[in-house]
Amino acid sequence: MSEISKTADKALAILIELSDGGSATPQQLSQRMKVNRTVVQRLLMTLLLRGFVRRHGGEYALAPQMSRLAEAVQPELRQATRVQLSTLSKKFGETVVLQILDGDEAVVLAEKVPTSEMSLQVRHDVGSRSPIDSSASGLAILALLPEAVRDRLTRDGVIDARLHARLDEIRAAGFAQTSDELQTGVSGLAVPFVMGEVVASIAILVPTLRAGSLLDLLPELQRHVARSEAKLRQL
Amino acid sequence: MEIAQTADYAVSVLLTLESHGPQTIAEIATRLDLSRSVAQRIVVTLHRRALVMRGQDGRYDLGAALIKLAAELPHELAVTARPMVRALAESSGETVVVAVAEGDEAVVVARHTGNAGPLRIEYQIGFRHSLGRGASGLAILAYLSPQRRQKLGLVVDDSVLDQVAVKGFAKTESELQDHMVGLAAPIVDGEGGVIASLAIVAPAGRAENLERFVPALMATSQRISDARSVERASVATASRRESVPG
């Protein structure tokens, strides 16, 4: 694995700290992150000059221009699926996620959790990544990848050659289903689709103890994926 | 005060991907005038935090963790517009909202609830509706170029939009909700054209004299547009000044 830049990583850590904990003084950041205050101040200055943070009194906060960067992450894909994700989540009362491939892993681009005062839900945070060969989303995406990419991933040892038969089945069926593969207690049902070169999937994630009739949700899931695809073609 | 060079490179990579789209390591190195190994190390650092993602063609693009990072942030325009939205809501006594264009939808990013009486219009930040409906949507749609409008594929009577453009504001009644009337004017961004709208929304019972607020509405949307242009110009100057780190 290649080396990382420690200084650059500390600057990124500051952004994450400001996002999680809200605005803070250099002193507070220094204490929370266990980084020397002079270093924190220099990093904040760097971020300030690039417009990533803003200063108000003695406190620093993420600058609103960060939203502009966030909006530039796969805008078409997210826009075309937004309504479908919330409709599905509301209808089934379960968590629904949109994932795409990031290198050799699947990454969550959008997550819709049903609103409820108290309930047991699966959570899969936006930006979190997982191995592609063990989640419903990952398998669904793998199944639609071009042969050449699948072969490369096999050569690189990312996926096992024995998985190919299962992927062929998933491709033919148009969906992937897993139970307790990536995380014990979590089941998923995912339908993949293609946008240009990008393969994505929409998945319903449920606690396994509620997964008994998960497959009943497939027609509705497929309908909504088809609608997202149609919307993508318009964009 | 000194800046941290490699941290500045990391931030610059994100800005480069935003303005130029997906790039290979070699392309990033060329654009930022870095050695390939430094560019590689910076990209790996960003990738480990999911702030960039890698496509199947080996190109890197902005990553999903940026979405999470900004999730709680108010919209850029909301910060600019907030004091002016508040002033208009207080002077008119009615609810005032700013909605930005996102694809074929308008999304509410700022609002101030009026206090003209116990009957008030409540809006949620994040509420979205089609650009083809409601004063907030029509005030944006009417100022988009015909090509952009056609691409969105919304079914709206052209004569309605022409009228909005002639008058400078849109007025609708009960389009988004029964018994609600809206008046909206566009917010423009110097170079980019229309980006959002400013609306006064009132219960139908108070609709009769609502148009007396049109001058204040249009003056406020103009002020927000101006403030927005000033901000963008200052950000552009700052990043030009600092584009050569060290």
Interface residues (C-beta under 8 A of the other chain):
Chain A: M1 S2 E3 I4 S5 T7 A8 D9 K10 A11 L12 L15 I16 S19 V39 Q41 R42 L43 M45 T46 L47 L49 R50 G51 F52 L62 P64 Q65 M66 S67 R68 L69 A70 E71 A72 V73 Q74 P75 Q79 I100 L101 D102 G103 V107 V108 L109 A110 D125 V126 G127 S128 R129 L145 V149 E197 V198 Q234 L235
Chain B: M1 E2 I3 A4 Q5 T6 A7 D8 Y9 A10 V11 S12 L14 L15 E18 Q40 R41 I42 V44 T45 L46 H47 R48 R49 A50 L51 M53 R54 G55 Q56 D57 D61 L62 G63 A64 A65 L66 I67 K68 L69 A70 A71 E72 L73 P74 H75 E76 A78 V79 E102 G103 G153 V235 A238 S239 E242
